[in-house]
C-alpha cells in the first residue's frame, strides 16, 4: 500500500512540474492569436500579429552571387519582368532583389519585403 502511494505521489509530483513548466508556454501560444491588444480579454482569433511580424522589412547585407535567369521573353501575355539577381544573407538564406550583373560580387544592403519559405524577395537600399 505504501509503495502504491509513493508511486502515485511521485507521478503526481512530476506531473505538476511538467504542468508548471509547459502551461505558460501553451498560454502564450494561445494568446498570440488574440485579436485584442489586451492579454486579459479574448477578442477573437486573428493572424494579424503574425502578419505584422513578417511584413516588417528588415535591412540586412547580402552578397550578390548571380543573375536570376527566370525572366521570360515579353509578349502580350507576359509583360516584361524586372531583372533580378540572387544573393545570400549572412545566415546563408537566399534573397532575390532587382538588379543587373554589375552587382555580382558586391555586398549590398537589402530590405526584406516578402518571405516565401526558403527565400526572400527584397529591394536594395
N, C-alpha and C positions, 0 to 999 in steps of 0.2 A: 504494500500500500504506500509506503514511504517512497519507494523507487518510482512508482507511477506519479506521485505528487511532484517529486523532484524533476522528472522528465517533462511534466506539464508546465511547471514553473519556468524551467529553462527555455522551453519553446515559446512560452508566453513572453518572457523577457526579451528574447531575440526578435520576436515579432514586434514588440513595442519599439525596439531600437530601429528596426527597419522602417516602421511607420514614421517615426520622428525624423529619420534621415530623408525619406523619399516623399513624404506628404507635402513639404514646402515646394519641392520641385514640381510636383504634379499640379499644385495650386497655381504656381507661376505660369506653367504652360497653359492651363485652362484660362487664366485671366489675360494672357497675351492676345486672346481672341475677343476680348471685351470691347464693345462699341463705345462705352463710356470712358471718359478720361479718369474717372474715379475708380479706385481699386475696391471700394466698398460696395457700390451698387452695380448690378449686372445690367448693361444697356443693350444686350443682344449680341449675336455672333457677327463678327466682321473680320476681314483680312486687310483693312485699311492700314494698320500699323506696319504690317509686313510690306505692303506696297510702298509706304513712305521709306521704309528701311532700304529697300532695294532700288528705289528711284533716286536716292541721294547720290549724285555723281561724285565719285571720289577721284581726286587727282593723284596719279602715280606716274612713275617713269617707266618707259617701255623701250626696249631695244628693238628697232625695226629690222626684220630679217628678210622679208621677201615681198614681191608684188603679188597680190591676190588675183589670180587669173580666172576667177569665176565669172567675170563680166561677159555678158553675151553681146553679140553684134546687134546694134539698134535697128529696129524696124517699126512698123506701125503698131504691132502688138507689144513690143518690148521697147519702152523708152530708154534712151542711153543711161547707163548706170555710172555712178561716181566711181572713179578708180580707187581701189582700196589697197592698203598694204597691211601685212601681218607682222605683229611683233610679240614680244614676250615681256611680261611683268617680272618683278624680282622674285615672285613665288612660282615662276615658270608657267603662269597661266597665259593662254593665247588671247590677244586683243587685236581687233580689226579696226583700222582708222582710215579715213580718206587721206589719200596722198599718192605720190608717184615714186619712181625708182630712185630719185635723188635723196630720199630719206633712209635708204638701206644702209645699215651700219651705224646709224646715229641713235643716240638716246634722246627721246623726246618726252615732254610732259603730256600725259593723256588724261582726259576727263572721261571716266567710265560712265556711259549713258544707260546701256541696257545689258542685262545678264542673260545669256542664253544657255545656261547649264555649264558647259565646259569651256565657254569662251565669252568674251565681252565685245560689245560694239561701243566705240567711243569717238572722240574727236581730239585733235591736237590743240593744246592750249597755247 
